[in-house]
Amino acid sequence: HFKAIADASSIPVILYSVPANTGLDLNTDSIIRLSEHQNIIGIKDSNGDITKMATLVHGTKGQNFQVLAGSASFLLSSLVVGCVGGICALANVLPKQVCDLQRLHREGKMEEAKELQHILVAPNS
């Protein structure tokens, strides 16, 4: 199903796993297999399972595939395990803070990033 959509799409496809709303969680092996498709370029994972996200980063290394956090509440931990960023609804309300978190991580300012991450958890709860 996913490959058929990617084949038919004229634009790149990003997978979206949001089990809290769908009741379905794309499993790691399936995602890694789908990452090999030239038109599937990433996944937004809203599950918050950092071990899974780290496994996806490692399992798709060297491919044209990005793993993205699906929530600002676990953005920092996602960045630490190698995710490239996030597609976070909270960025619509607190854009500067969400961008600052990614910048602080990139600059290696982990204590400041950790403090900001703690602040961003509450609005997502």
N, C-alpha and C positions, 0 to 999 in steps of 0.2 A: 504494500500500500504506500509506504513512505517513498520507496524508490520510484513508483509510478508517478507520484505527484512531482518529485524532483525532476524526473525525465520530462514531464509535460510543462514544467514551469520555465518561463523565459527569464526569470530572475532567481538569484540564489535563495536557498531555503535554509531557515534556521529552525531546528527542532525546538519544541517547547514542552517541557515536562512540568506539570503542575498537579501532582497527585491529590492535593488537598481539595481541589475543585473537580477533578475528573474521576478520582478513584483509581486511576491507572498510573503506574510509574514505569517509564521506559527503563528497561534493565540495561546494565552497563555493557554487556556483550552485544546487544542489539545496537546500541548507540555507536559503539566502536566499529561495528560492521557498516552501519549507515554512514559513518564519517568517511569511508573510502569512496563514496559517491561524489563525483566532481561537482555536483550542484548543491550538495548539502554541506554548508560551510560552518555550522556551529550548533550549539544548543544553549538555550536559556533554561537553567535548571532551578526550579523554585522549591525543590524538596528540602534543601538545607543540609543534606547528608554530605559533609565535608570529605569523608573517606571516599564516597562515590565520585565526588568532583575531582579529587586528587587522582583517582584511578582513571578517570576520563582524560585528564590532562596528560597523564603518562601514556595511556593507551592510544592517544591520537597524536603524539609528538611527531613532528616532522611532516604532518599533513596540513593542508589548507583548511583547518578546522579550529574553531575557537569555543572554549567553554566559558560561559557567562553566568554569573550569579543572578538569580531571579528575585533577589530581595536585598535591600540595604541592611537588613538585620544580620546577615552573615557575609557581607561584602568583604570585610577585612580578612576573615579566615579563608575565604575563597581566593583572594589575591595571594595570600601567603602560600597556598598549595599550587599556584601557577595559573589560575584563571586570569583572563586578560581584562576583565571588567565586569560590569553588570548592566542589566536592563531592569532598573528599579523604579517602581511606581513612586516611591518616596522622593525621587529626584524631581517630580513635578511640583512638590510642595516645598522641599528643602534642597534645591539644586546646588547651591553653593556648598553646603555641608557634605553632600554625597560626592561631589567633585573633589572637595578638599580631602576627603578620606582616601580617594584613589591617589591623589597627588602626594599626600603624606607617606603613603606606602611606597610609592615610586621613589621618593626622596630618602627612604630609609628612616623616617622619623616615626618609629614604631610606638613609642610611648604616647606621642600626640595622637597618632592614628587610633590606638587602643582607646584612649579617652573619648575621642569623637565617635568611635564605633559604639561604645556604651551609650552615648547620648542618642544615637540613631535607632537603637533597639526599641525604645518605648513607643515612638510614633508608629511603629510597625506592628505593635501588639494588639 
